[in-house]
Amino acid sequence: MTYENLDEKLVNALLGDGRASLRSLAEDLDVSVTTISNHLSALEEEGIIQGYTPKIDYGAVGYDVTAILQLKVEGSALVEVTDTLSDHPQMVSVYETTGDHDIIAIGKFRNTDDMNDTIKDLLTDPEIKESNTSVVLNPAKEHEQFDLDGE
């Protein structure tokens, strides 16, 4: 096999099975184990692959409420508020955004009381000027990654 698009093919193979061995990846991609190891190390060093982690069904372990927080903050405090949200263990995604809100954060909570307590605590920050919280009724698609286009 040529090495054309090998990195994309390697990433896609790992998306399919993040626990695949170097040997099975090498066999599937028709290259040597050393080649796979070298490319994998380079992808990790470049920050393209940022770790290996299990995919958790939070609902199955008791985090039944997903909330989307939309916040308007004082401009100079954007980084501070974003960092505070990012450091919160139950926030699974935090984005600085354009549009009506400056920050959108997605959190997982055990129940509505847990969500309410967390949001009330976060909103004590005087730099947060406005908030809007939506509760997810049904996650149609969540935590999905997509194959890289190697063409």
N, C-alpha and C positions, 0 to 999 in steps of 0.2 A: 504494500500500500504506500502511496505517497503521503507526505505529511500535510497535504493541502487540507485546510480546515480541521486539522487534528484537535486544536484546542477547543473549538466549538463542539466537535463530536465527543470529546472527552467530557466537557461540561454537560452536554445532553445525556450522556450515558450515566453520569452521576446524578442528574435530576431524576432519572428513571430508577436508580438504585444507589443511594448514597453510601451504602455499606459494601459496594462491590469491591472485590480484592483487586490489587494491581494486576495479578495474573489474569483474572477474568476480563478486566478492561483491555488488557493487551491482546488477549485472544479475540475479543469482540471487535476491536479496532484494527486488528491485523498488524500490530507493531510489537516491538520488544517491551518487556517489563521495564527495562531501563529507560526507554523512551517515554513510557507512561509516567514513570516516577519523576523524570526530569521536567516534563511538561506540567505535571501536577504541582511540583514544587514551585515552578515559575508562576503558575496561575495563583498560587497561595501568596507568594512574595509580592506579586503585583496587586493583590487585594481583590482580584476577580472572584476567587473562591475565598469566602471569609469565615469558613468553619463548617463543621458537620454537626447537625443537631437533629434530634427526633422531631417529627411533626406531631404536635400534641392536639388532641381533641379536648379543648378546655371545658366544654360542656360535660364531657364524661368524667371529669375530675372535680366537678362542682362549681365551675365558673359559668353560671347559666345566663348571665346578663352581659351583653356587649353594648357599650355606649360610644357614641361619636360626639366629641366635644368640639364646638366651634368657638374660638375665642378672638376677641379684639383686644389688643394690648397697646399700651403706650409704646410708641416707636422705639425709644431708646432701651426698652426693657424686653424687646423681642427675644434676644439671645438668652437672657436670664430666665424668662418664663419657659422657653423651649427646653432649656437645660433642666429646669425643675421637673417638667413633665417627663422628659426623657429618663430622668433618674428614678421616677416612680415605678415600682416593680410591676404594677398591673397595667401600665400603658404599653401596648404592644406596637403601636405606631404613633409617631409624632411628626407632623409636617409643618414647615413654614410655607404659607400659601399666598397667592394673589387673590383678589376678589374681595368679597364682603368681610371675610374673616382673615386674621393674620396667622392663626394656628389652627390646625385640625389635629385632634388626638383621638386615638381609638383605644379604649380600655376594656378589660375583662374583669367582671366582678362576680362574687358568689351569689348576690341577690340585690334587689333594689335598695335595701338599707345600706349595704356595703357601698354601692355606687353613690348613693346620696351622701353618705359620710365623706367619701373621698372627694367628691365634687365640691361639697361645702368647704372642706379643708383647703382645696386648691384655690377656691374663689376668695379666700381671705387675703390673697395677694392684691394689694391696692393698684398694681400695674395692669391688672385685668379689668378692662373697661366694660366689656359686655361678653355674655356667654350664651350659647344655645346648645342644648343637649338633646340628642336623639337616641332612642333606644332601638336597637336592631331587633326586628321581629323574627326574621328568618334569614340566615346567611346563605345566599344563593351560591356564592363562590368566595372562598376565604383562604388566605395564605398560599395561593397558587403561584408557581413560577412557570415560566414558559421556555421552551427549547430555543436556543440561539439559531439564527438563520445562518448556516454555513455556506450558503450559495454565493 
